């Protein structure tokens, strides 16, 4: 009887379902695209399509995407501090959306000529500043998507 119990317990132990596999960590590429928004963050009407395009591109390419909101007064000089922080964090491309972030781009782009900026708003393009000035959210989403995807084809 004891032998039978041992056989049953051994069989039950061998047939017992394995524990859930550990959650898989997402493996990202080395490239990072960063978004600076105004105080409303990615919920704002102008930032939402940009963030959506960035996230879609990240899922397709494993490029890391992140965003940061300008805290405090919504002015160009205040945004400059946050833009400089994104440069220091080694973002491969920095998107700026909203009045304050876009206003801060020109001065920071001149200070950090090695950094790449994309302003979603009306400013003058420069050597390291591209401009997407379109009011159609779908066009803006697609532009953000394509710019993040382009990071996979450009040496960092």
N, C-alpha and C positions, 0 to 999 in steps of 0.2 A: 504494500500500500504506500509506504514511504517513497519507494522508487517511482511509483506512478505519479505521486505528487511532485516529485523532483522533475520528471519528464514534462508534466503539464506546466509547471512554473517556468522551466527553461524554454519551452515552446512559446509560452505567452511573452516572455522577455524578448525572445528573438523576433517575434511577430509584432511586438508593440510598435506603433508608428513612431518614427523619429520626431524629435522636436522640430518646431518650425525652423527653417533655415534662417540664419542671421540676416537682418536687413542689409541689402546691398547699398554700398555707398556709391554715389554717382561719381564717376571719374571725369574730371574736367580737363580740357586742354590748358596750355600755359597762357593763352590769351584771355584778357579780361576787357569787357566793355562796361563803362560806368555811365550812369545817368545822374545829372544834377537837376533837381526840380525845385519849384517854389514850395511854399509852406504846405500846400495841399497834397504834395507828393504825387504818386502815380495815379491818384484818383482824379486829378485835375483833368479837364477836357483836353488840354493841349498835351499833357504828358501821357495820358492813357494809351493812345495809339502807338507812341514811341516805345513804351514799356512792353506793350503787347508784341510788337515786332521783334524787340530784343529777346523776349522770352521764347518766342517761336523759333528764332534762329539758334538760341542756346540749346533747345531740345534737339534740333537737327544736327548741330555741329559740336556740342559739348564745350563751346566757348562760355566762360563764366560771365554772367551779367549781374550787376548790382546797382542799387540806386541810393541816393542820399538827398535829403531835403535841406534847403537853406533854412537855418534856424535863426530866429531873431528878425531884425528889420529886413524887409524884402527890397534890398537895394543892390546895385551893382557892386559897390565896394564890399558889402557883406558877403555876397556870393563869391567874390574873388578869394576869400579865405577858404571856402569849401572847394572851389576849383583847384586851388593850390594843393590842398590836402589830397584830392584825387590824383593829381600829378605825382605827389610823393608816394602814394600807394601803388604807383606804377601801372595805372590803367593804360591799356594800349590805345584806346580811343575814349574820349570823354564827350558825351552828349550833354547839351545844355538846353533845357526847355523851360519856358516861362520868362517873364520880363526881367527879373533880377538875375537869374543864371545867365541868360543871353547877354545882358548888359555887362557882366563881368568877364566874358570870354576874351575880348580884344586885348585888354591889359595883361591878363594872365598868359595868353598865347604869345604875346611879345616877350614876356619874362621867361617862358619855358618853350623855346623854339623846337625842341625835340619832341614835345607832346603833340598829339593829334586831337583836334577839337571838331565837333560838329554842332553847329548852332541851329536849332529848330526855331527860327524867327528871323526878323529883318535886321541883319547887320552886314557889314562888308566882309566878303571872304578874304582870306589872307593865305600866306604861305602854308601855314599849318591849321587853317580854319576853313572848313567847308560849311556851306549854308544850305539848309533845306527850308525854303519859305513857301509853304503850300498850306492851304486851309482844308484840303480834303483829307479827313482822317485815314482813309484807306491808302492814299498815296504816301502819307507820313509813315504809317505802319510798315508799308512795303519798303520804303527807303531805310528805315531803321533796321529792318530785317536784313536787307541786302548789305548794309554797312557792317553789321556784325558777322555775317557769313564771309565777307571779304577779308576779315581778319585771318581766316584759315588759309588764305592764299597769299598772305603778305608776311614776309619774315619779320619777327618781332624785334 
